[in-house]
Amino acid sequence: EREAEDPHRPPATPTSQQELSYGPLIMSLDLLSAKIDRKMDELNKLSTSLVEAGAGPEVERLAYASEEMKGILEEAVRSLDQYR
């Protein structure tokens, strides 16, 4: 026995229309990562200058962390290439 269709239920849409579009999210990440990359460059230059001027190991870690953050961000962006 077949059940009657619910007249209030919207018609089924093809799977491709139900899938999330990653395009806008990836474009946003690209824009944000470019800004962060520039800021990490600035942080690296500043912290390197401060270390050269005698700042302590905490500031030296900033230089290292800024480079590490750039690498992590680059890897994350690259990992999303499959969704472009």
DRENBAMAR-345687 format. One line per field, with one value per residue (C-alpha): residue in three letters; chain; x, y, z. Coordinates in nm, 2 decimals, decimal comma. Each point is the difference from the previous one (the first is absolute). Layout:
code [ALA  ...]
unit [A  ...]
east [X  ...]
north [Y  ...]
up [Z  ...]
// end
This chain:
code [GLU  ARG  GLU  ALA  GLU  ASP  PRO  HIS  ARG  PRO  PRO  ALA  THR  PRO  THR  SER  GLN  GLN  GLU  LEU  SER  TYR  GLY  PRO  LEU  ILE  MET  SER  LEU  ASP  LEU  LEU  SER  ALA  LYS  ILE  ASP  ARG  LYS  MET  ASP  GLU  LEU  ASN  LYS  LEU  SER  THR  SER  LEU  VAL  GLU  ALA  GLY  ALA  GLY  PRO  GLU  VAL  GLU  ARG  LEU  ALA  TYR  ALA  SER  GLU  GLU  MET  LYS  GLY  ILE  LEU  GLU  GLU  ALA  VAL  ARG  SER  LEU  ASP  GLN  TYR  ARG]
unit [A  A  A  A  A  A  A  A  A  A  A  A  A  A  A  A  A  A  A  A  A  A  A  A  A  A  A  A  A  A  A  A  A  A  A  A  A  A  A  A  A  A  A  A  A  A  A  A  A  A  A  A  A  A  A  A  A  A  A  A  A  A  A  A  A  A  A  A  A  A  A  A  A  A  A  A  A  A  A  A  A  A  A  A]
east [0,00  0,14  -0,02  -0,16  0,25  -0,01  -0,13  0,19  0,33  0,22  0,10  0,32  0,30  0,28  0,31  0,22  -0,23  0,00  0,37  0,17  0,18  0,35  0,09  -0,10  0,16  0,32  0,01  -0,04  0,28  0,22  -0,06  0,05  0,31  0,16  -0,06  0,13  0,31  0,08  -0,05  0,22  0,27  -0,03  0,01  0,31  0,18  -0,09  0,09  0,33  0,09  -0,09  0,21  0,29  -0,05  0,02  -0,35  -0,04  -0,08  -0,38  0,04  0,23  -0,28  -0,23  0,22  0,00  -0,37  -0,08  0,19  -0,17  -0,35  0,07  0,09  -0,31  -0,22  0,16  -0,06  -0,36  -0,07  0,17  -0,20  -0,32  0,11  -0,21  -0,31  0,09]
north [0,00  0,34  0,29  0,32  0,28  0,29  0,31  0,22  -0,16  0,17  -0,20  -0,20  0,19  -0,17  -0,08  0,25  0,28  -0,12  -0,01  0,29  0,24  0,04  0,27  0,31  -0,15  -0,08  0,35  0,15  -0,22  0,11  0,37  -0,05  -0,21  0,26  0,26  -0,22  -0,09  0,37  0,05  -0,29  0,15  0,32  -0,18  -0,20  0,32  0,19  -0,29  -0,06  0,36  0,00  -0,31  0,16  0,30  -0,23  -0,12  -0,33  -0,35  0,07  0,24  -0,24  -0,26  0,24  0,00  -0,38  -0,02  0,25  -0,22  -0,31  0,16  0,10  -0,36  -0,14  0,24  -0,08  -0,38  0,06  0,20  -0,26  -0,28  0,17  -0,01  -0,31  0,22  0,28]
up [0,00  -0,10  0,24  -0,13  -0,06  0,25  -0,19  0,24  -0,06  -0,25  -0,31  0,02  -0,15  -0,17  0,21  -0,17  0,11  0,35  0,03  0,17  -0,24  0,13  -0,25  0,21  0,31  -0,18  -0,15  0,35  0,13  -0,29  0,08  0,37  -0,04  -0,22  0,27  0,27  -0,21  -0,03  0,37  0,08  -0,22  0,19  0,34  -0,11  -0,11  0,31  0,24  -0,18  0,04  0,36  0,06  -0,17  0,23  0,30  0,07  0,19  -0,11  0,01  -0,29  -0,18  0,02  -0,17  -0,31  0,00  0,06  -0,28  -0,24  0,13  -0,03  -0,36  -0,08  0,18  -0,19  -0,33  0,06  0,10  -0,31  -0,22  0,16  -0,13  -0,36  -0,06  0,06  -0,24]
// end
